Amino acid sequence: MPWRGRYDRGVLATLLGVLLSGLLTAARNQPSVLEPLAVALMERTPLAMANWLVEHLGFWARPLAMSGAVAIAMLAGGLLGLAVPRRSGGRREALLRGGLLAVGALGSCLWLVARGSSGAAVALLVVGWAAGWWLLDRLAWPPSARAVAPDAPRLTRRAALLHLANGGVVLASVAAFLALADSASLRLALSGGYPKRRFFPFEPPPARKAAFAALPEAIPAEVTPVNRFYVMTKNVTDPAIAPDAWALRLEAAGRHATLRYADLLALPRVDRYVTLRCVSNPLDGTLMSNGYFSGAPVRRILVGYAAAVRTATARWSPWTRCSPARGWSSMP
């Protein structure tokens, strides 16, 4: 088989492995196996570019990092496909290719596991790649089609453009699937958790548009509706937290207190205007706004449940066990 066919087969086999591992991680309420790669891409994205994407694309900017991770995985899978030993090759060539394949696959798996990916998801990724390679070897490239005639026509420009377009469609489809599989609601549903729900009725007052009628449209509204906050997050995979598994733990001067959702809902609610600013907002940025929120202030919780905060420093951290692979994680 020519090198182009081996590379294409490795790319398609990678897609199968990514899809299988994505289903496993969604069912186990875990992040995607490619999340470390997507995080590395986000960390290396210039801040100005990231802010531009967030402001202009909003929610649709979220799958970009995962799309880049899938593209890099497809490239790596295609290169691994080139290293698979050929049936017509000699023993020395088989050993060399097999060694390169083993080193590349093992190095990739160890990097993913070291950066936080689930070992089971990584293993399923490898199994899916091997299964995809075998299926394509039996179905898409039968023995009669492996031999290439000396006078076979070369790849035309139109055919190359079609291949690129098809690859873009496949990449977009896989990225959309991963974005859906990584959504908190779906992962909670597949893992037997609870979907997102409203804990109490709350309708914030509308913005006073009359006071801002004479201002340019580029200036943000006085009050941003609550449902427009947190539309975009820099998390590749948002934690899927079931209400029964969430708790607020307080520590102060050796005293401990643990609050559940029922305890917080029993506290008196306060409606308050709050100005929030994104940590990545530049000096001339617009990633900040005013909102009208309802809930129990953290200061009141600390005073009510940890009186020792007056003489000692208090620490608070909402925590939950997001996944067995990632352990306990703190959420500010």
N, C-alpha and C positions, 0 to 999 in steps of 0.2 A: 504494500500500500504506500502511495506517495506521502511525503511529510505533511501535505496540506490535509489529507484525509485523517491522518493520525491526530493532528492538532484539533480539527473539528470534532473528532470523536471525544477527545479529552475535555473539550469545552462543554459539549452536551452532557457528558457523564457528570461533570461538576454541577450542572443545573439540577440533575436528578438527585445528587447527594444533598444539595442545599435545600431542595424541597422536602426531602424525607426528614432531614434534621430539623427543619422549620416546624414540621408537624409535631415532632417529638417535643421540642422545646415549648411549643404552644400548649400541648397537652399537660406538660409538667410545670407550667407557669414559670418558665425560665426565659432569659433573653436569648436572642438568636445566636447561633454558633459563630456568626460573622460579626457580632457586636464589637469585639476588640478591634477588628480591622476598621470598622466604621468609626469608632471612637478615635483611632489614630488619625484617620482622615480629617475628622472635625478639629482635632487639636492642631493640625498643620494648616488649617484654612485661615488665611489672613482675616483679622477682625473686621476690617472694612468690608471685605467681600461677604463675610457671614452676616453682618448687619444689613447689607443690601439685600441679600437673599431673604432674610426674615421679613424685612419691611415690604418687599414687593411680592413675595410668593406666599407668605404666611404659613398656613398649615401644610401647603404642598411643598415646602422646603424640607420637610422632615425626611421624606424617602431619599433625598439626594445622597446623604452619607452612606446609606445602605446600598443604594444603586452603585456607588463607587466601590464599595466592598465586594459586591457581587461581580462587578467587572474585573476587579483584581483577582478574585477567586477563579473566574473563568480563564483569565490569562495564565494563572498558575496551573490550573487543570490541563489546559492545552499544552503547556510545556512539559508537564508530567506525561501526557500522552505521547509526546515525542520520545520520551525515555523508555517506554514500554518495549521490552525485547521483541524483535521480529522473529517470526517463525522460520524465515529463510536465512537468518543470520547465523554466524558461527558461535562457538562457545565463548570465545573471548569477548565478542560483541555483546552476547547475552549477559555475561557477568558485568560488563561495564555499564550497560543500560540498566540492568537490574539494580546495581549499586546506586546509580544516580537517582533512580525512581525511589528507592528506599530512603535515601538521605533526604531528598526533597520532601517526600510525604511525611517522614518522621519529624523533620525540622518544622514544617508547617503546623503539624498537630501539636508539637510541644510548645510552639509560640502561642497558639490559640489557648491551650490549657493554662499556660503561665499567665496569660492576660485575663483569665477569668471565665473562659468558656467551659461549659459542662463537658466532662470526659465522655459521657454517654453520647452527647450530641456530636462531638468530634468523631467518635468511633462510628456513628451512623453515617456521618458525612463520608468517611473513607469507604464504608461498606457500600453506600449508594454510588460512589464514584466507580468502584470496582464492578458493581452490578450493572451500572449503565454502560461501562466499557464492554462488558461481556455481551449484553443485549444488542448493542449497536454492532458488535463484531458479528453476531449471528443474523441480525435482521437487516440493518441498513447497509452493511458491506458483506454480502454473501461471497463465497469463494469465487464465483464466476465474475464478480465485479472488481476483484482486487487486482487483477492483472490489467495494466495500462498499456494500450497499444502504442508503439513508437510514434505513430502519426496522429495521436489523439489531439484534438484541438485544445489550445490553451484557454485559460479563463479570460473571457472578454470583459470590456469595461462595464457593459450593461449588467452582465452576470455578477461582477464584483459589487456593483452598487446594490443589486438585489440582495446579495448576501449580507451587506452591511445593514440594509433596511430590516431584513428579517432578524438579524442579530439585535438590533435596537428594539424591535417589538418584543422579542423574547426577554431581553434584559429588563424592559419596562414592566412586563408581566410578572416576572419573578420579584422585582422590587416592590410592586404593588402587593403581591401575595405576602411578602415578608412584612411589609408595613401593616397589613391587616392582621397577620398572625402575631405580630408583636404588640397589638393594641391591648390595653389593659383589660377591657371588657371581654374580649374574645378569650384571652388567656384565662381569665377567671372563670368564664363559662365552661371552657374545656377541662379545666382542672377541678371543677366542682365548687368553686368559690362563689362569691356574691357579685352580681353586677353593680355598677355605679347607680346610686339612687339619691334622691333628695331627702335630707333628714328632717327639715322643717320648712314650712312655706315662708318665702321671703321674696318680696318684689321691691327692688330699690327704686327710689323716685327718679323720674326722667330728668335729663339735664335741662337747665334753664337756657334754652336755645335763644330766647329773645335777647338776652344780654350779650350774646356772641353773634348776632345776626350781621353786624357791620364788619366783623373780622374776616380776614381771608380764609379760604377753605383749607389752606395748608396748616393752619393752627389747629391743634387737637381740640376736641370738645372739652367743655369744662369738667364733665363727669363721664367717664367711659362705662358703658354697661358691664356688669360683672361677667356676663358670658363671653365678653371679648378679651378678658384677661386669661393668661396661660393658654392661649391658642397655639403658640409655638413654644417648644421646649428644646433645649440643646441635648436632652437625653435621647440617645438612640432608642432605648427601650424604657418607657416609663414603668415604674414598679406597680405591679397589680396587687393591691392591698385589699384583702377582705376585711370588712369592719370588725369582725370578731377576732381577727388576729392582730389588730392595731392597738397600741397602748401608748400613753404618755407617762414616762417615768421621770420623777423628780428626785434629785439628790442634793442635800444641803446639810452640812455639819453632821454627817453621819445619819441623818434621817432620810427615809425613803418613802415615797408615795407613788402609787401607780393608778392612773386614771384610764378608764375605758370610754368608749363613745357615749355610753349611757350616763356616765358621770359628768361628762362635758355638756351633754344636752340638758342635764338637770340644773346647770348653773344659769344665772340670769344672763340673758343676751343683751348685748350693747350694739346699737347701730351707729356707725362712725364713718366719716370720710377719711380715707387714707390715701396718701400719695405713694405709689410704688414705682421703683426705677429698676430696670434690668442692670445686672452687674456689668454687662458688656456695653452699656450705653455710652457712646463717646460724648465729648463736651457739647457738640452741636447736634447730638442725636435726638430722636423722638421716641425712644423706647422707654417712655415713662408717662404716667397718666394718673388721674385721680379716680378713685372708686368709692362706692358706698357699700361697705361690708357689714355683715352681721355675725356676731359670735361672742365668745368669752375671751376677753383680753388676757394675754399671757401674764401680765403683771398681777392681775387679780387672782389668777390661778396660783401663782407663786406665793402671794401673800396669804391666801386662804389655806393652802395645803402644805406650806413650808414656812412657818413663822420664823425659822432661823435665818432666813435670807437677810434679815436686818443686821446680823452680826457675822455672817459668813457668805461666801460666794456660792450661788446656786447654779447648778448645771441642769439643763433640760434637753431632752432629745426624744422626738417621736421615733419609735423604733418598731420594726416588724421583721419577721423572718421572710424575706422575699423569695428565697429559693435555697434548697439544700446546698447547691454548689457555691453560692455567694455568701452564705452565712448571715449573721445579723448585720444589718446596715442601718446607719443613722441618716435621717432625712431632716435637713434644716427647715 
